[in-house]
Each structure stands twice: as C-alpha cells, then as structure tokens.
Amino acid sequence: MKDQQIFWFLLPVLALILTACAAGGFDNPIRETEIIQLDQESTSTEVPLTPEVQEPLCEDPFASTMPAFRTDGWETNFCEHSVPYDEIFSGGPPRDGIPPIDNPRFESVPSADWWIEDLEPIILLEHQGEARAYPLQIMTWHEIVNDQINGDPVTVTFCPLCNTALVFRRPIIDGETLTFGTSGNLRNSDLVMWDRQTESWWQQFTGEAIVGDLTGAKLEPLPAAIIAWADFKSSHPEGQVLSINTGFNRNYGRNPYAGYDNINNLPFAFTGDLNGQLPPMTRVVGVLAENGQGGAFVRDLIQESLVLNEYLGELPIVIFWKAGTASALDSGSIPDGRDVGTISVFSREIDGQILAFSPAEEGTFTDQETGSLWDILGAARVGPLAGSQLNPIPHHDTFWFAWAAFVPEGRLTE
C-alpha cells in the first residue's frame, strides 16, 4: 500500500517534468530565462547582476550534514543558513527548470475572456491603484512572476504542492532590485526560491531567506487572493490579465498534479513530522497578525457558515466564503476542477468601527451595525457604507500540513 502511495504522489511531478522536457522547457532553461530578462524594463535591458564570489565563512558548511540538494554551479554562501540542510529536498527540475516569467505581458479582460473559463482560479492582486489577474493555468507552470506595478517591483508566486498563492514586494539590495527564480528545491513540500543578485534561497511560504548572504531577511507580503475569473471580470472590467503569450511553450490549462488535493493523500516530498490534528491535505486558511500571532481556520467550517468573525490578538478579522471557484489541483483540466469556493480575508475595522458580518443572498454579506451589503472582495455595494472597501489581509489559503510545519505555534480553530 505504501509503495502505491509513493507511486501516485510521484506521478504528477514526473508528468510535469516529462511534459516540460517534451516542450523544450528543460533542455536549456537558463537560455529561455535570459532572453526574456533582456527585455525587462526594470533591469534596463541588462542581465541581472552576478554577485562576486565571496570568501567562505567556514571551512566546510556541510561537515555535519550532507545536503540532499544540488550545489554545483551555485555561488550561494552556503556557510549562512537558518534551517538544517537535511530539511531541503531536491529531486525535480534544476534551477529555473520551472521558468519564472520575468517580462510579463498583460491583456485586457475582454481579450482574455475567450481562454479563461468563469470558474477558473486566478490570483487577484490589487496594488498601486491597479487590479491584475494571474491565472493559475499559467502560474502552475511557472510558479513565479517578477512584475512591476506603477514602478513598484513585486513577485507573484504560487506553489502547487502547498496551494499557496503569495505576493511579496521585491526589495532593493545594494542598488539592485531582487529578481526571483525557482531553485529546484523544496522544504516541507514548499517552493524554495532564489534571487539572482545574491543567490540566496528563500522560503516561499514565509518569505524568509533561509540560505545565503541574506539569511534571516524577510520579504514584505502584499494582500492577494485566489478568486474565480467570473468575480474578477465583473468587479474589475478594466483590470489587466497576465497574457497567455508568455514566450514559453506550455500546456496551459492542464493540471499536472491531477488528484493531488484529495484529502486522503499525503504531501509530496514532505520530510517533517505530520501534525495529526487534521488530515494533512485538509484545506485551511492561515492568518498571521503583525504581533506574530497566527491562527488557522478549517475551510470546510468556513464554507458551512459562509462568514467567520474572529480576532487574532487584538486584530479583528472576517473571512468570507463564496461558491464558484474551481480547484487547480483536482481534475486534469483546471477549469473542470471541483468547486472549492473563494476565500477572502479582511480587517473588520473601518473608520474606527468594528463590524460583525453575517451571510446574505447570492454570495453577499451584510454587517449588523449598518445593514450594508458587501461582496466577496470586501466592497460595500448597497447601504450606508456603499462605496467603502474593507482592508484585505495577507493570508495563506493552503493545506494543513504546510501551515502546521511553518507555523507550529499557531492556534487551530476547528
């Protein structure tokens, strides 16, 4: 039985590798990436900085533990690290073998509507006065988009193995804006990114550098959410959509991880201890307050109540659920995935008043204090607060195993 489980968990990853190789993506991944970088406005048509080789800070960084990942070709300072090396797994594509998108192109909502189905999941990012959609049918094959919105550099990331769609502001180090790629490594089944300027390695789930000169640095998270295409195009008809013309040949729309999010499965390449409070593939919503307090909320329970009014420390939050968003990790075709709904997280405080919400009709919500009607994106549509917008909160729409591994002290609300 155990051998059968291992086979089924390896199958989607092997399918991803074989498909990408057939498309030419893994034959020479660095060349494709460099060609796109040469057109990137944020780097002024220059190839990103190659850091100088630094003197080692220790004689043998691997004297106590043999790393399970590739080190050849890296100029990373492996003497600096904040996690044990035996927690890092490498067995899939090489560095940037899953190629990030460095020169993203965008198209209008009407232009994209023909190739995106209404229930398809997209990552919504509202930033600097713009709304952008990053379809998971594209993100599944690239995992990272190095973008720039009105001059503000950001990186949009998606780890299919943890179902984490996270956005960070890209920092400037020694005058250079960091650009990120896929290292080819995993830790706790989560994407380990790398930056091209210092070759430090970053944990996607936490946004923290775990290996290299920048070890201990943390990226600033920006609010984002996985929502349905139908909700994006109705709420942001003037929004911009990551173009399917990426410059790469990929089978966009196909899910190479078909069946992965079955609750009876085990996470791929997870080497830590599985927390037994919930089945590891249980979907949860994790929220971290500024004071470091964290809470995880079981998605099924949110779906039952449609609204969850909570506190994290002194932070009043509300979590909304609305039907109509396909899972990107269920069916072999992403648009055909089962409906897991949309989750959104906001502060309940607006203009000094803390609101308490309850479900209304057709995926809307009402606050008890004013009776205003709100949508899944936290906008008041009708009532005394019409035109108001709740402040979104960065969150993890993820699996229990990942949250328990990275936030072991966080409380669980069942």
C-alpha positions as CSV (number, residue, x, y, z in Angstrom):
1,M,0.0,0.0,0.0
2,K,2.8,2.4,0.9
3,D,4.6,1.7,-2.4
4,Q,1.3,2.5,-4.3
5,Q,1.0,5.8,-2.4
6,I,4.5,6.8,-3.3
7,F,3.9,6.0,-7.0
8,W,0.7,8.1,-7.1
9,F,2.5,11.1,-5.5
10,L,5.5,10.9,-7.8
11,L,3.3,10.5,-10.9
12,P,2.1,14.2,-11.2
13,V,5.6,15.6,-10.6
14,L,7.1,13.2,-13.2
15,A,4.3,14.2,-15.6
16,L,5.2,17.8,-15.1
17,I,8.9,17.1,-15.8
18,L,8.3,15.0,-18.8
19,T,5.8,17.4,-20.3
20,A,8.1,20.3,-19.9
21,C,11.0,18.4,-21.4
22,A,8.9,17.5,-24.4
23,A,8.0,21.2,-24.8
24,G,11.7,22.1,-24.7
25,G,11.4,23.9,-21.4
26,F,14.0,21.9,-19.5
27,D,16.5,21.4,-22.3
28,N,18.1,24.8,-21.8
29,P,16.0,26.6,-19.2
30,I,18.6,29.3,-18.4
31,R,18.8,30.4,-22.1
32,E,15.0,31.0,-22.2
33,T,15.1,32.9,-19.0
34,E,18.0,35.1,-20.1
35,I,16.2,36.0,-23.4
36,I,13.2,37.3,-21.5
37,Q,15.3,39.2,-19.0
38,L,17.0,41.2,-21.7
39,D,13.6,42.8,-22.5
40,Q,12.7,43.5,-18.9
41,E,12.2,47.2,-18.2
42,S,13.0,47.0,-14.5
43,T,16.6,45.9,-15.3
44,S,17.1,48.5,-18.1
45,T,17.9,45.7,-20.6
46,E,20.8,44.5,-18.5
47,V,21.2,40.9,-17.4
48,P,20.8,40.8,-13.6
49,L,23.9,41.2,-11.5
50,T,26.1,38.2,-11.0
51,P,27.5,38.5,-7.4
52,E,31.2,38.3,-6.8
53,V,32.4,35.0,-5.4
54,Q,32.8,35.6,-1.6
55,E,35.3,34.1,0.7
56,P,33.8,31.2,2.6
57,L,32.9,32.0,6.2
58,C,33.5,28.4,7.3
59,E,35.8,25.6,6.2
60,D,33.1,23.1,5.4
61,P,29.5,24.2,5.6
62,F,28.4,20.6,5.1
63,A,30.7,18.9,7.6
64,S,27.8,17.9,9.9
65,T,25.2,17.1,7.4
66,M,25.2,16.0,3.7
67,P,22.8,18.2,1.7
68,A,20.2,16.4,-0.3
69,F,20.2,19.1,-3.0
70,R,22.4,20.1,-5.8
71,T,25.2,22.6,-5.0
72,D,27.2,22.6,-8.3
73,G,27.0,25.8,-10.2
74,W,25.7,27.9,-7.2
75,E,27.6,30.9,-5.9
76,T,25.5,30.9,-2.8
77,N,27.2,31.4,0.5
78,F,26.3,28.0,2.0
79,C,28.0,28.9,5.3
80,E,25.0,31.0,6.1
81,H,21.7,29.2,6.7
82,S,18.9,29.3,9.2
83,V,17.4,25.8,8.7
84,P,19.0,22.3,8.8
85,Y,20.2,21.3,5.3
86,D,18.7,17.9,5.7
87,E,15.2,19.5,5.5
88,I,15.8,20.7,2.0
89,F,14.8,18.3,-0.8
90,S,15.9,18.3,-4.4
91,G,14.7,15.7,-6.9
92,G,12.8,17.6,-9.6
93,P,13.7,20.2,-12.3
94,P,17.0,22.1,-12.0
95,R,17.4,25.7,-11.1
96,D,14.8,27.7,-13.2
97,G,13.8,24.4,-14.8
98,I,10.3,25.6,-13.9
99,P,11.0,29.0,-15.6
100,P,9.7,32.2,-13.9
101,I,8.2,34.9,-16.0
102,D,10.5,37.9,-15.9
103,N,8.9,40.1,-18.6
104,P,5.2,39.6,-18.1
105,R,2.8,40.8,-20.7
106,F,-0.8,41.7,-19.9
107,E,-4.0,41.9,-21.9
108,S,-7.5,43.3,-21.2
109,V,-10.4,41.4,-19.6
110,P,-12.3,41.1,-22.9
111,S,-9.2,39.8,-24.7
112,A,-8.6,37.1,-22.1
113,D,-12.2,36.1,-21.7
114,W,-12.0,33.6,-24.6
115,W,-9.3,31.4,-23.0
116,I,-10.3,31.6,-19.3
117,E,-13.4,29.9,-18.0
118,D,-15.7,31.6,-15.4
119,L,-14.9,29.1,-12.6
120,E,-11.2,29.1,-13.2
121,P,-9.0,30.3,-10.3
122,I,-6.8,33.4,-10.7
123,I,-4.6,35.2,-8.3
124,L,-6.1,38.7,-7.6
125,L,-3.6,41.5,-6.8
126,E,-4.8,45.0,-6.2
127,H,-1.8,47.3,-5.8
128,Q,-0.9,50.8,-6.5
129,G,-4.3,51.6,-7.9
130,E,-4.3,48.7,-10.4
131,A,-6.0,45.3,-10.4
132,R,-4.2,42.4,-12.0
133,A,-5.2,38.7,-12.6
134,Y,-2.6,35.9,-12.7
135,P,-4.4,32.8,-13.9
136,L,-3.4,29.6,-12.2
137,Q,-3.4,27.8,-15.5
138,I,-0.2,29.8,-16.2
139,M,1.1,30.1,-12.6
140,T,1.1,26.3,-12.2
141,W,3.7,26.0,-15.0
142,H,5.9,29.0,-13.9
143,E,5.3,29.5,-10.2
144,I,6.9,33.0,-10.1
145,V,6.2,36.2,-12.0
146,N,8.6,39.1,-11.4
147,D,6.3,42.1,-12.1
148,Q,6.3,45.8,-11.6
149,I,3.2,47.8,-10.9
150,N,3.4,51.6,-11.3
151,G,7.1,51.5,-10.6
152,D,6.7,49.2,-7.5
153,P,8.5,45.8,-8.1
154,V,6.6,42.7,-6.8
155,T,6.9,39.0,-7.2
156,V,3.8,36.9,-7.6
157,T,4.3,33.3,-6.5
158,F,2.3,30.0,-6.5
159,C,3.4,26.7,-5.0
160,P,1.0,24.0,-6.3
161,L,2.2,21.4,-3.7
162,C,1.0,23.7,-0.9
163,N,-1.6,25.6,-2.8
164,T,-0.1,28.9,-1.6
165,A,-0.6,32.0,-3.7
166,L,1.6,34.6,-2.1
167,V,2.7,38.1,-3.3
168,F,5.7,40.0,-2.0
169,R,7.3,43.4,-2.6
170,R,10.8,42.9,-4.2
171,P,13.4,44.7,-2.2
172,I,16.4,46.6,-3.4
173,I,19.8,45.3,-2.1
174,D,22.9,47.4,-2.8
175,G,21.1,49.3,-5.5
176,E,19.8,46.2,-7.3
177,T,16.1,45.1,-7.3
178,L,16.0,41.4,-6.5
179,T,14.5,39.1,-9.1
180,F,13.4,35.6,-8.1
181,G,13.5,32.2,-9.7
182,T,12.8,28.6,-8.8
183,S,15.8,26.9,-7.1
184,G,14.6,23.4,-7.9
185,N,14.4,22.7,-4.2
186,L,11.6,22.1,-1.7
187,R,11.3,22.3,2.0
188,N,8.3,20.9,3.8
189,S,7.0,20.4,0.2
190,D,7.1,24.2,-0.4
191,L,8.8,26.1,-3.1
192,V,12.3,27.3,-2.3
193,M,13.0,30.4,-4.4
194,W,16.4,32.1,-5.2
195,D,17.3,35.6,-6.0
196,R,19.7,36.3,-8.9
197,Q,21.6,39.1,-7.2
198,T,23.0,37.3,-4.1
199,E,21.9,33.7,-5.0
200,S,20.3,33.5,-1.5
201,W,17.5,30.9,-1.1
202,W,14.0,32.0,0.1
203,Q,11.2,30.0,1.5
204,Q,8.0,30.9,-0.4
205,F,5.6,30.1,2.5
206,T,7.3,32.5,4.9
207,G,9.0,34.9,2.5
208,E,12.2,34.5,4.5
209,A,15.7,33.9,3.2
210,I,17.0,30.6,4.6
211,V,20.3,30.1,2.9
212,G,23.0,32.6,1.7
213,D,24.1,36.1,2.5
214,L,20.6,37.4,3.1
215,T,19.7,34.6,5.5
216,G,17.1,36.0,8.0
217,A,15.8,38.7,5.8
218,K,12.0,38.7,5.2
219,L,10.1,39.9,2.2
220,E,7.1,42.2,2.7
221,P,3.9,40.4,2.0
222,L,1.1,42.0,0.0
223,P,-2.6,41.0,0.2
224,A,-3.7,38.7,-2.6
225,A,-6.4,36.0,-3.0
226,I,-7.4,33.1,-5.2
227,I,-10.7,34.0,-6.8
228,A,-12.8,33.0,-9.7
229,W,-12.3,34.6,-13.1
230,A,-16.0,35.5,-13.2
231,D,-15.6,37.5,-10.0
232,F,-12.5,39.3,-11.3
233,K,-14.0,40.3,-14.7
234,S,-17.3,41.6,-13.1
235,S,-15.5,43.6,-10.3
236,H,-12.5,44.8,-12.4
237,P,-13.7,45.1,-16.0
238,E,-10.7,47.4,-16.7
239,G,-8.2,45.2,-15.0
240,Q,-5.1,43.6,-16.5
241,V,-4.6,39.9,-17.1
242,L,-1.3,38.0,-17.4
243,S,-1.2,37.1,-21.0
244,I,-1.1,33.5,-22.2
245,N,1.6,34.6,-24.7
246,T,4.4,34.1,-22.2
247,G,7.1,33.2,-24.6
248,F,7.1,29.6,-23.4
249,N,5.5,26.5,-24.9
250,R,3.4,25.0,-22.1
251,N,0.2,23.1,-22.0
252,Y,-1.7,25.9,-20.2
253,G,-5.0,24.7,-18.7
254,R,-3.8,21.2,-18.0
255,N,-3.1,20.3,-14.3
256,P,0.0,18.1,-14.0
257,Y,-1.0,17.5,-10.3
258,A,-4.3,15.9,-11.0
259,G,-5.9,14.5,-7.9
260,Y,-3.2,15.9,-5.6
261,D,-5.6,17.8,-3.3
262,N,-7.5,14.6,-2.3
263,I,-7.8,14.8,1.5
264,N,-6.7,11.2,1.8
265,N,-3.3,11.9,0.1
266,L,0.0,12.7,1.6
267,P,2.1,15.7,0.6
268,F,4.8,15.1,-1.9
269,A,8.5,15.2,-0.7
270,F,7.5,16.1,2.9
271,T,10.2,15.0,5.3
272,G,9.0,16.6,8.5
273,D,6.6,15.3,11.1
274,L,2.9,15.4,10.1
275,N,0.8,17.1,12.7
276,G,-2.0,14.7,13.5
277,Q,-4.7,17.2,14.5
278,L,-6.1,17.1,10.9
279,P,-5.6,15.0,7.8
280,P,-2.5,16.7,6.2
281,M,-4.3,17.7,3.0
282,T,-7.2,19.5,4.8
283,R,-7.7,22.9,3.4
284,V,-7.2,25.7,5.9
285,V,-6.9,29.5,5.9
286,G,-4.0,30.8,7.9
287,V,-3.6,34.4,9.0
288,L,-0.6,36.0,10.8
289,A,-1.1,39.1,12.8
290,E,1.6,41.8,13.0
291,N,2.4,40.7,16.6
292,G,3.3,37.3,15.3
293,Q,0.2,35.5,16.5
294,G,-1.1,33.1,14.0
295,G,-4.4,31.3,13.5
296,A,-5.6,28.6,11.1
297,F,-9.3,28.1,10.3
298,V,-10.7,25.0,8.6
299,R,-12.1,25.8,5.2
300,D,-15.0,23.4,5.5
301,L,-16.2,25.1,8.6
302,I,-16.0,28.5,6.9
303,Q,-18.0,27.1,4.0
304,E,-20.7,25.9,6.3
305,S,-21.1,29.3,8.0
306,L,-20.1,31.4,4.9
307,V,-18.7,34.0,7.3
308,L,-16.3,33.8,10.2
309,N,-15.8,36.8,12.5
310,E,-12.6,36.4,14.5
311,Y,-9.9,38.1,16.5
312,L,-6.2,37.4,16.2
313,G,-4.9,39.0,19.3
314,E,-6.4,42.5,19.0
315,L,-6.8,42.3,15.2
316,P,-10.5,41.9,14.2
317,I,-10.8,39.9,11.0
318,V,-13.6,38.5,8.9
319,I,-13.3,35.5,6.5
320,F,-15.8,35.3,3.7
321,W,-16.6,32.2,1.6
322,K,-18.4,32.1,-1.7
323,A,-19.1,29.2,-4.1
324,G,-17.9,29.3,-7.7
325,T,-14.1,28.7,-7.9
326,A,-12.6,25.5,-9.2
327,S,-9.7,23.7,-7.5
328,A,-6.5,24.0,-9.6
329,L,-5.3,20.7,-8.2
330,D,-8.2,18.4,-8.7
331,S,-9.1,17.5,-12.4
332,G,-6.5,17.0,-15.1
333,S,-8.1,20.1,-16.7
334,I,-8.1,23.1,-14.3
335,P,-11.4,24.6,-15.5
336,D,-13.1,21.2,-14.7
337,G,-11.8,21.1,-11.1
338,R,-14.4,20.7,-8.4
339,D,-15.8,23.8,-6.8
340,V,-13.9,24.7,-3.6
341,G,-15.2,28.2,-3.5
342,T,-13.5,31.6,-2.9
343,I,-11.9,32.6,0.4
344,S,-11.2,36.3,1.2
345,V,-9.8,37.8,4.5
346,F,-10.3,41.4,5.7
347,S,-10.0,43.6,8.7
348,R,-13.4,44.1,10.3
349,E,-12.5,47.6,11.4
350,I,-13.4,50.5,9.1
351,D,-13.4,54.2,10.1
352,G,-12.8,53.3,13.7
353,Q,-15.8,50.9,13.8
354,I,-15.6,47.2,14.2
355,L,-18.2,45.4,12.1
356,A,-19.8,42.0,12.6
357,F,-20.8,40.2,9.4
358,S,-23.4,37.6,8.5
359,P,-24.3,35.9,5.2
360,A,-26.8,37.4,2.8
361,E,-28.1,36.1,-0.5
362,E,-26.2,35.0,-3.6
363,G,-22.7,35.2,-2.2
364,T,-23.0,38.6,-0.5
365,F,-22.7,39.6,3.2
366,T,-24.2,42.2,5.5
367,D,-22.9,43.9,8.6
368,Q,-25.0,44.1,11.7
369,E,-24.1,47.6,12.5
370,T,-25.3,49.4,9.3
371,G,-27.0,46.8,7.3
372,S,-24.8,47.5,4.3
373,L,-24.3,44.8,1.7
374,W,-20.8,43.6,0.9
375,D,-19.3,41.4,-1.9
376,I,-16.7,38.7,-1.7
377,L,-14.0,41.2,-2.4
378,G,-14.8,43.3,0.6
379,A,-16.6,46.2,-1.2
380,A,-19.8,47.6,0.1
381,R,-22.3,47.8,-2.7
382,V,-25.6,48.9,-1.1
383,G,-26.4,50.7,2.2
384,P,-25.0,53.4,4.4
385,L,-21.4,52.3,3.7
386,A,-21.8,51.9,-0.1
387,G,-18.5,52.7,-1.8
388,S,-16.4,51.6,1.2
389,Q,-13.7,49.0,1.0
390,L,-12.5,46.6,3.7
391,N,-8.7,46.4,4.0
392,P,-7.5,43.0,2.8
393,I,-5.2,41.0,4.9
394,P,-2.4,38.7,3.6
395,H,-3.3,35.1,4.3
396,H,-2.4,31.5,3.3
397,D,-5.1,29.5,1.5
398,T,-3.2,26.3,2.0
399,F,-3.1,22.7,3.3
400,W,-2.9,21.9,7.0
401,F,0.4,20.1,6.7
402,A,2.1,23.2,5.4
403,W,0.6,25.6,8.0
404,A,1.5,23.2,10.8
405,A,5.1,22.8,9.6
406,F,5.8,26.5,9.2
407,V,3.6,28.0,12.0
408,P,3.7,25.2,14.6
409,E,2.7,27.6,17.4
410,G,-0.3,29.0,15.7
411,R,-3.7,28.1,17.1
412,L,-6.2,26.0,15.2
413,T,-9.9,26.8,15.1
414,E,-12.0,23.7,14.2
